[in-house]
Amino acid sequence: MKLSFAILFFLSSLSFAGPMQTIGTVAEFESYLNEAHFNGVLLVTKNNEVLFKKAFGVKDFVSNTPLSTNDKFQIGSVTKQFVAASILKLQEENKLSLEDDVTKYLPESPIFKGIKIRDVLNHTSGIANYTDQDGFWQHLPQDRSPSLTDLINAIALYPFDFAPTTKWNYSNSGYIVAGRIVEVVSGESWDSFIRSHFLVPLQMTDTGYVESFKDVSDVVGHVDRGQGPVPFELNLSWAAAAGGLYSTLDDLAKWVTIYDTSALLSENSKTQMQTPFLNNYALGINVVNSNGETKITHGGRTPGFTTKLTYLKKSKMKVVKFDNTDGGIIEPEAIALNYFNKGTAEVPKLKPYPVDKATFSEYTGFFKAETLGFNVFIKDNELYLQPDDGQPPYKLVANDKDSFRLLSIAGEEFVRDEAGQVIAIRHYQGGGSSEFKKQAQPETSSVLKARSVLQGILN
């Protein structure tokens, strides 16, 4: 999953210059996605009226068969909200409680003693994320596809990251555990329970789970290891209840009704599902207040595919995005939310600028605003920016003089004084801007720690 770049404050709303440009029409929006080589499909609806629905690019880069808006894609971690809804459904049937200890249903895994079902759903269990563990796959059977029990047995070999509920850390492992609890309590496989209790009633006929994705779709996932996109296929049993479902634009738009209008969950279950605990994470979904809106969102990624599902409850706006190139340089769903809400969107320029990399040293240093600082540095002849709040470094791509693009969501403009020296960074994001002034970098333990982490990320 691509990390979001969260800036917590904006000093002013300025006219955009330098790294940014304005999109003001649907044609410009569509042109921007084409210019960015977005390869995927996008749906925007409001009050169930389709505002935008279009496919860009191809199913694979061999046949170059065009994508269609009816194609099935792997949805990765968007699967988690289906599993969370299943647990809530079982609670409604008085077959379990979110406050139950996990070991009540998985007594063969005593290491999970003290962890509640709620903890695994909101990522506060402390169970180590199995997809982050080197050598994890060596603990799985090599002669068959792993079951949820196989995955849990391997997960149990790793020490906890922290005591339950004391911290938040995204953990695919928790949803493997939750999926297995669904199976134990219901007597069905996790995906069969989802199908019978949600997919069939919602008429989501193009959603489901298979180990081999090519059995249901001719859309090929691609990864780029530095020499262009190449096909990638992986048995989805490794993702299972943490991220193994596939779906379509229209089907995920149907699923969104689970948050409000659908009667498949009780009002109490909906409230529990949408009540965040730590880090704005509720049960299988992120829930934030944004400009007076309750925004429900979640991303998903499997190798070769990314998904983003977003719903604004007040505006009744749904945005669904799939791509089959493992993510690109832009996030069309974020641009769509801005444009179709406001009629305009500020986006980073994509046109490359022939910057002289010998000048990168002029931009390096530490830049500070009220509550956040940026470290700008050179690594392997490229320029990077890293916030000092624990986020990873982000590569800066030049798109004008003294102007750079950061992913697709932010622009950075270096401000010079009369002598031509860089004295600040003007950061553009989300329709506003904020200024970070250059200053001496404090050699605190936190900065030194961040620097150490940084080296581990980039080496």
Secondary structure, 3 states (H helix, E strand, C coil): CCCCCCCCCCCECCCCCCCEEEECCHHHHHHHHHHCCCCEEEEEEECCEEEEEEEECECCCCCCCECCCCCCEECHHHHHHHHHHHHHHHHHCCCCCCCCEHHHCCCCCHHHCCCEHHHHHCCCCCCCCHHHCCCHHHHCCCCCCCCHHHHHHHHCCCCCCCCCCCCCCCCHHHHHHHHHHHHHHHCCCHHHHHHHHHHCCCCCCCCEECCCHHHCCCCCCEEECCCCEEECCCCHHHCHHHHCEEECHHHHHHHHHHHCCCCCCCHHHHHHHCCCCCCCECCCCEEEEECCEEEEEEEEEECCEEEEEEEECCCCEEEEEEECCCCCCCCHHHHHHHHHHHCCEEEECCCCCCCCHHHHHHCCEEEECCCCEEEEEEECCEEEEEECCCCCCEEEEEEECCEEEECCCEEEEEEECCCCCEEEEEEEECCEEEEEEEECCCCCHHHHHHHHHHHHHHC
